[in-house]
Amino acid sequence: MSSQEIEVLVVGAGQAGVAMSAHLTERGIPHLVLERGRIAERWRSGRWDSLVANGPAWHDRFPGLEFDDVDPDGFAPKERVADYFVAYAAMTNAPIRSGVEVLSVRRNDGAPGFRVETTDGSYTARYVVAATGPFQKPVIPTVIPADAGVEQLHSSDYRNPAQLPEGGVLVVGAGSSGVQIADELRRAGRQVHLSVGPHDRPPRRYRGRDNVWWLGVLGKWEASAPAAGAEHVTIAVSGARGGRTVDFRELAESGITLVGRTQDYADGVIRFGGDLAANIHAGDANYLSVLDEADAYIERNGLDLPEEPEARILGPDPACVTDPVTELDLAAAGITSIVWATGFGVDYGWLQVDALDAAGRPVHQRGVSAERGVYFLGLPWQSRRGSSFIWGVWHDAGYIADQIQIQRTYLSYENAAVAAEGAAV
Ligand SMILES: Cc1cc2nc3c(=O)[nH]c(=O)nc-3n(C[C@H](O)[C@H](O)[C@H](O)COP(=O)(O)OP(=O)(O)OC[C@H]3O[C@@H](n4cnc5c(N)ncnc54)[C@H](O)[C@@H]3O)c2cc1C
């Protein structure tokens, strides 16, 4: 069967695929982006209705295009974020084919490059960039059996409170998704329990600057790996309702019952770990450490930013923390649904080359995979903390485009040498 030839094939047209295309175009490298849904599909159909960006509009964007209808210090609604990437793709004339799923990528036999099977025919590509996202496959821990009599869904399938059956809700996971979903459900009048694990909760704003600014000037976006021991610590930040610091005391005051990590389940009863207070206090310590670092930065750089001593007042622990619920009979407590905000895994089943470890995770250095000619983009901590975020993926895309360009340069030398040899014969 015939196949179309393309030099670089990019799989996925989320923000990573759009950034990759822009950098390849800038270097004059022919390419094609295949997207199984629409551009920025996950921003449209993989997120809840009321979600807004976690970072302000001045920051969560690519160079050369602003959110002209969103206050730069405001937080763009998720559909607007998706529209932004559609506009960016149009501005850069990105060659994107939507509605085409990549089914397999395999090394060509006896020839360089890769054979790519898709729902719309075959391609051969010299280079392949996997830009299928940091968060591909919802992960739900196997704690509660499917027939336990409660509705169970992952945060990526949650849309709004009306979608859930009447009754109380247990939200498991207190990262950015879990806290926002719990807060929305409580505001909609639901009884909510929120299961809180280890987390960081940086201040939304401090002394007149947003969290993203502090992450930038304190060098934290550029950190190459999570701090030792903090690999499984989630980050709770939110742009909801104008952007506010995630404050578990405030959530408790609103009527949410905080509980420890969800541990196990038997006969309708769920048990929580005794780690709630420790998790809350470690989150406080993280929050206060950012204030300390920010103060030190202001001092050292002689900045004139307003003092904010009240930011250090945390208040007493709420009753649900000092006297925590450790067991909950779901039926007796009226809990009819559980939202698992427990994160994501990856699924590279289509990538049938030597670029994955035994568990199916990418083997790479800064996105350059173990299989020559295959690259990853948009992975968590691909090169730095910012890698899976709008701000950071732009830089990684530039790096990957450079790597591809370097390989092309070697190849053109090889081709020129062969041609010269041929001419000399
Ligand atoms: C709830 C939530 C909120 C977030 N908020 C922010 C934020 O405010 N700011 C920020 O910077 N980051 C945020 N992030 C992190 C990150 O920006 C997003 O996860 C973003 O979607 C990642 O973009 P991406 O292009 O790397 O991956 P994705 O958006 O996941 O895009 C991958 C694309 O690949 C396509 N695809 C997958 N497999 C195939 C295949 N086999 N063939 C063809 N196409 C395929 C998918 O359809 C998808 O469109 C958030 C993440 C989550 C989960």
The ligand as an SDF file (V2000), in Angstrom:
LIG
                    3D

 53 58  0  0  0  0  0  0  0  0999 V2000
   -7.2350   20.0550   34.9650 C   0  0  0  0  0  0  0  0  0  0  0  0
   -5.9620   20.5880   34.3640 C   0  0  0  0  0  0  0  0  0  0  0  0
   -5.7450   21.9630   34.3180 C   0  0  0  0  0  0  0  0  0  0  0  0
   -4.5630   22.4730   33.7750 C   0  0  0  0  0  0  0  0  0  0  0  0
   -4.3710   23.8270   33.7700 N   0  0  0  0  0  0  0  0  0  0  0  0
   -3.2230   24.3250   33.2970 C   0  0  0  0  0  0  0  0  0  0  0  0
   -2.9850   25.7350   33.2560 C   0  0  0  0  0  0  0  0  0  0  0  0
   -3.8200   26.5030   33.6580 O   0  0  0  0  0  0  0  0  0  0  0  0
   -1.8230   26.1920   32.7570 N   0  0  0  0  0  0  0  0  0  0  0  0
   -0.8760   25.3470   32.2710 C   0  0  0  0  0  0  0  0  0  0  0  0
    0.1680   25.8080   31.8070 O   0  0  0  0  0  0  0  0  0  0  0  0
   -1.0620   24.0280   32.2870 N   0  0  0  0  0  0  0  0  0  0  0  0
   -2.2090   23.4870   32.7760 C   0  0  0  0  0  0  0  0  0  0  0  0
   -2.3910   22.1330   32.7890 N   0  0  0  0  0  0  0  0  0  0  0  0
   -1.2780   21.2650   32.3610 C   0  0  0  0  0  0  0  0  0  0  0  0
   -1.1150   21.1790   30.8230 C   0  0  0  0  0  0  0  0  0  0  0  0
   -1.0070   22.4790   30.3210 O   0  0  0  0  0  0  0  0  0  0  0  0
   -2.2680   20.4760   30.1410 C   0  0  0  0  0  0  0  0  0  0  0  0
   -2.3390   19.1600   30.6030 O   0  0  0  0  0  0  0  0  0  0  0  0
   -2.1660   20.4790   28.6210 C   0  0  0  0  0  0  0  0  0  0  0  0
   -3.3380   19.9230   28.0840 O   0  0  0  0  0  0  0  0  0  0  0  0
   -0.9600   19.6950   28.0850 C   0  0  0  0  0  0  0  0  0  0  0  0
   -0.8310   19.9520   26.7050 O   0  0  0  0  0  0  0  0  0  0  0  0
   -0.1640   18.9060   25.7060 P   0  0  0  0  0  0  0  0  0  0  0  0
   -0.2710   19.4500   24.3390 O   0  0  0  0  0  0  0  0  0  0  0  0
    1.1720   18.5110   26.1930 O   0  0  0  0  0  0  0  0  0  0  0  0
   -1.0930   17.6140   25.8600 O   0  0  0  0  0  0  0  0  0  0  0  0
   -2.6410   17.4470   25.5500 P   0  0  0  0  0  0  0  0  0  0  0  0
   -3.3830   18.6990   25.7480 O   0  0  0  0  0  0  0  0  0  0  0  0
   -3.0570   16.2510   26.3060 O   0  0  0  0  0  0  0  0  0  0  0  0
   -2.6490   17.1610   23.9830 O   0  0  0  0  0  0  0  0  0  0  0  0
   -2.3110   15.9230   23.4350 C   0  0  0  0  0  0  0  0  0  0  0  0
   -3.1260   15.7510   22.1760 C   0  0  0  0  0  0  0  0  0  0  0  0
   -2.7450   14.5410   21.5620 O   0  0  0  0  0  0  0  0  0  0  0  0
   -3.8870   13.9400   20.9720 C   0  0  0  0  0  0  0  0  0  0  0  0
   -3.5970   12.5280   20.8210 N   0  0  0  0  0  0  0  0  0  0  0  0
   -3.3520   11.6080   21.7800 C   0  0  0  0  0  0  0  0  0  0  0  0
   -3.0770   10.4070   21.2310 N   0  0  0  0  0  0  0  0  0  0  0  0
   -3.1370   10.5580   19.8910 C   0  0  0  0  0  0  0  0  0  0  0  0
   -2.9460    9.6730   18.7770 C   0  0  0  0  0  0  0  0  0  0  0  0
   -2.6100    8.3820   18.9500 N   0  0  0  0  0  0  0  0  0  0  0  0
   -3.1040   10.1730   17.5300 N   0  0  0  0  0  0  0  0  0  0  0  0
   -3.4110   11.4910   17.3340 C   0  0  0  0  0  0  0  0  0  0  0  0
   -3.6150   12.3500   18.3590 N   0  0  0  0  0  0  0  0  0  0  0  0
   -3.4670   11.9020   19.6140 C   0  0  0  0  0  0  0  0  0  0  0  0
   -4.9970   14.2330   21.9900 C   0  0  0  0  0  0  0  0  0  0  0  0
   -6.2680   14.1940   21.3750 O   0  0  0  0  0  0  0  0  0  0  0  0
   -4.6250   15.6460   22.4440 C   0  0  0  0  0  0  0  0  0  0  0  0
   -5.2870   16.6580   21.7400 O   0  0  0  0  0  0  0  0  0  0  0  0
   -3.5770   21.5940   33.2920 C   0  0  0  0  0  0  0  0  0  0  0  0
   -3.8040   20.2010   33.3150 C   0  0  0  0  0  0  0  0  0  0  0  0
   -4.9830   19.7020   33.8440 C   0  0  0  0  0  0  0  0  0  0  0  0
   -5.2150   18.2080   33.8750 C   0  0  0  0  0  0  0  0  0  0  0  0
  1  2  1  0
  2  3  1  0
  2 52  2  0
  3  4  2  0
  4  5  1  0
  4 50  1  0
  5  6  2  0
  6  7  1  0
  6 13  1  0
  7  8  2  0
  7  9  1  0
  9 10  1  0
 10 11  2  0
 10 12  1  0
 12 13  2  0
 13 14  1  0
 14 15  1  0
 14 50  1  0
 15 16  1  0
 16 17  1  0
 16 18  1  0
 18 19  1  0
 18 20  1  0
 20 21  1  0
 20 22  1  0
 22 23  1  0
 23 24  1  0
 24 25  2  0
 24 26  1  0
 24 27  1  0
 27 28  1  0
 28 29  2  0
 28 30  1  0
 28 31  1  0
 31 32  1  0
 32 33  1  0
 33 34  1  0
 33 48  1  0
 34 35  1  0
 35 36  1  0
 35 46  1  0
 36 37  1  0
 36 45  1  0
 37 38  2  0
 38 39  1  0
 39 40  1  0
 39 45  2  0
 40 41  1  0
 40 42  2  0
 42 43  1  0
 43 44  2  0
 44 45  1  0
 46 47  1  0
 46 48  1  0
 48 49  1  0
 50 51  2  0
 51 52  1  0
 52 53  1  0
M  END
$$$$
